[in-house]
Amino acid sequence: MPPIISISQLSKTYSSGFQALKSVDLDISQGEIFALLGPNGAGKTTLISIVCGIVNATSGGVTVGGHDIRRDFRAAREMIGLVPQELTTDSFESVWATVSFSRGLFGRRRDDAFVEKTLKDLSLWDKRDARILTLSGGMKRRVLIAKALAHEPRVLFLDEPTAGVDVELRRDMWQLVRGLRETGVTIILTTHYIEEAEEMADRIGVISKGEIIVVEQKAELMSKLGRKRLTLNLQEPLSEIPDSLEPYRLELKSGGCELVYTYDAQGQRTGITRLLTDLSAAGVTFRDLQTEQSSLEEIFVGLVKDKR
């Protein structure tokens, strides 16, 4: 099956001379949740804006559902729903009116049942007659999501959708995202809440200084780039690490009650067996041990740091 979004050699240089994107290649499959991670200024919003037809690329091409975003803009844009970072809404309209109007903008027939379901899914039904200017910031964010879904898009972009919103909205939104994915909707999100990407995404892309530096299945990314930590809970606290254990680069934590050994999970040899032997020889005993995998956040920070 061809990708629903195909990005080829995409570059963007602004009139100031700033190059926001540098020859980006990226394919996104239908029905997946793709998380795009990167620091501020990395190019995430520029990339989304070009795909959505808001910003023109300097060079390169994008197709959405086989439609070129330049030659066949209307057909491509009709497939896309966008939830932007900014809270931009028609302040004096009611919630019902602005969501219904958004549906009509894309040539969709009136469907009150669909609008009602969307508002209920986002806990907006009780606010359907309220003017948007009277809503809280979290409720306005819900309205933006409802507007993006109003024309039943096959691709949904979520640009930092939960930044500064309440826990309840975050929970409602991710429940909605899971439901949309089950119907075949493709979801692309940018987020600073890396734990959300770790929980929700099928694939992870990392962008830094306008370049995609890695795209991997989430599990593979963590497996390939993650490191594991072995924590030893000592029988007796240590004031310092014995010199004979220096090659292992151990860390002494919890007031000398824990030794932490970090190793490559993909290495042919972890060195754990030899470490345990050398610990015994040094007279260091432990009562318990546990291992843990590096988090996606640690992997992300490491990748961006390496690219600087």
N, C-alpha and C positions, 0 to 999 in steps of 0.2 A: 504493500500500500504506500503510495507517495506521501510525503510529509504534507501536513495541512498548512504549515508555514515554512517557506524556504527562503533563506537570506544568503545572498552571494556577494562577496567582495564589497560589502557595504562600508562606505566611508562618509564622514561628515566633517567639513571644516567651516567654521563660522567666519563672518566677515572680519572679525578681529584677528584672524589667523589661528585661533585655537582649534586644534583637531580633536573633536569629541569622540569620533569612531575611526578605527584604522582597519580596513579590510576584514570586516567581520563576516564569517561564514557560520551559519547555524541552521539546522533543520529541526523542526518540532513536529512530533507525531500526533495524529488525531487521538483525542481522549486521554492524553497524559497531563500530569501536573508538572510543569517545569518551573523551577525556582532560579531566578537570576540574582546572584549575590555580588555585591561589590561596595566599596566605600563611597562616600559622597564624592560626586564629580567623576565617577568611573565611566559614565556613559549609559547607565541603565535607562534613565528617562528619555534620553535622546534616541536610543534604539527603539523604545516603545513608541515614541512620537512619530518616528519615520514609518514604522509598520502601520500605524493608525492613520497615516496621511496628514498629520498635523505639521510635521517638519519635512522639508524636501532634502533628500540625500544629495551629497556632492557627486558620488559615483556608486555604482553597484546596483543590485536589484533585489526586489522582494516580491514574492507571490503568496497569496492567501487563498487556499482552496483552488489553486491553479490560476487565479486571477492576478494579473500584474497590477500592483498598486498605482502605477502611473497610467498605463494604457486602459485599464479597466477599473478605475478607482471606485465607482459606485458599487459594483458587484463585490469587490474586495471588502469595502468598508461595511457593507450590509452584514457581512459574516462576523464582524468584530463588535464586542462590547468593551468599553474602557471605563475603569474606575480610577480617576486621576488622584494625585496627592492632594490637590487644592480643593477646598470646600466651595465649589462654584455652583450655585443653584439659583433658580428664579425665586427670589426671596418672598415676593408677594403672592405667588401662586400657592394653591393647596398641594398637598402631597399627591393626591389622586390626579389632579390636573397635570402636574409636571411629568409624572410617570406616563400617563396616557399620551401626552403630547410627544414625549420621546419615542413612543412606539410609532406614532403617526409619521414622525420625521423620516423613518426608514420605509415608509410605504406599507406598513403592516395594517391589516384591517383591525377595526375596533374589536377588542376581546376583553370585556369586563371581567370575565371569569379568570383569565390569565393574570390580569393586573391584580385582582383580589388575592390570588394565590401567592404572587410575588410579594405583596405587601405583608401578608400573613407570615410567610416564611422568614421575613426580616423583622417581625414584631412591630410592623408599622400600621397595622390595620386600624388600631384605635386612634391613630393620628392622621387618618386619610383625609379628613376635612380641615386639618390645621394648616395655617399658612407657614411656609418653611422658615420665615424669619423668627417664628416663635419657638423653634425647636432647639434642643441642645446640640452641641457639636457632634456627639455620638449619633443622635438621630439624623442629623444632616448627612453623616457618612452613610447611614443606612439608605437614605434617599438616593444618594449617588449610585449605590450598588443596584437599587431597584431600577433606576433609569438606564443603567448599563445593560440590564437583563430584559428590559421592556420589549425589545424587538426580537427576542429569542435568538441571540447570536450563537454561532458554533465555536467561536473563540472568545475567551474572556481574559482581558488584561487587568491585573490588579497591581497598581503602582503604589507601593507602601500602604496597603489598604487598612492596616490596623494601627498605624502610627498615631499614638495619642488617644486611642479609643478605649472604652471600658471593657472589662473582661467578658461581660455578657455578650456584647456585640461580637467580640472575637470568637466566642464559642458558637454563636448563631451563624456567623459568616462561614466558619470552617465546616459546619454541618451542611450548610447550603452548598459549599464547594464540593464536598464529597458527593452530594446528591447530583450536582450538575455533571460531574465526571462520569457517574453511572449512566447518564443519558448520552454520553459521547462528546460532551463539551470539552474542549481543550482549554486549559487554564495556565496562564503564564503570570507569575507573580514576582515582584521585587519586594524584598523585605529586609529590615534591620533586625527583626526578631528571628534569629537564626534557628531557634528551637522550632519555629513553625515550619521552616523549610525541612528541617530534619524529620519532623513528624509527618508532613503532608506530601512532600515532593516525590515524584518517581525519578526524576533526573535533576541534577544540579549543574548550573553553569556559573562560572566565576569570571567577572569582568574587572579589569583593572587598567586604568589609563587608556580606555577606548579599545582595548583588545580582549578577546575571549581567551583566557589562559588555560581553562580546562572545562570540559563537558563530560560528565560521567553519570552512570546510574548511581544513585545515592549510596547504595550498599557497596558498590565497587569502589567509589571514591573513598569511602571511609576505610575500606579494606586495604587499598593500595597506599594511601597517604597517611592513614591513621597510625598511631603508635599506641602501644599498650604499656600500662604501668603495673608493676608488681609491688604491692605494699606489704611489708612485713611488720607485724605487731610484735615488738620485742618483749622478751621475758623481763629484762632489766634495761632501764634507760641508758643510753650512751651519751657521753659528753662530747665525743668526737668520733669520726669514722676511722677505724684502723687503717694504717698506711697500706697494708697488704690488699685492701679492698679498693684502693684508689682507681684501678683500671675500669671499674664498673660505673664510675661517676654517680655514685649513690647520693641521695639527698636525705638529710636527717631532719625529721619533722616531729611535730607534736611534743615538743620539749624533750626530744631525744628518745621518744617511745616508738617511733616508726622509722623504718628505712624504706625508701622508695627507689625502685629500679625501673628505668624506662628503656624499652627495647623495640626494635622493628618487628611488627607482627608478621611481616611477610618474609623475614629473613630465614635462611636455611637453618640457622642455629640461633636460638634466642639467648643462649648463655646462662639460662636459669640453673641448669644442672650444675655447671661449674661454679656459679655463684653460691649455691647452697653448700657445696663442698668447701669452698673457701671461707664461708661464714662459720662453718663448724670448726675449721682449722684455726680461725681467729678467736674462737671462744664466744661467738655471738649466737645466742639462741633466741628463737621466736616461738610464740604460742599460737599464732594464726597468720594467714596470708590471704590476700584477695587481688584479683586483677581487674582492670577497667580499661576500656577503649577510649582513645582520644575523641572528644566531641567534635561535631561538625564545625563549631565555632573555632576551635583550636586549629583545625585543618585550614579553614578559610583564612585566618589571620596569618598562618605560616605561608600560604600561597601568595598572598598579597605582599607580604614582607619580602619574599624571595624575588618578586617582580620589580621591586623598587631599585 
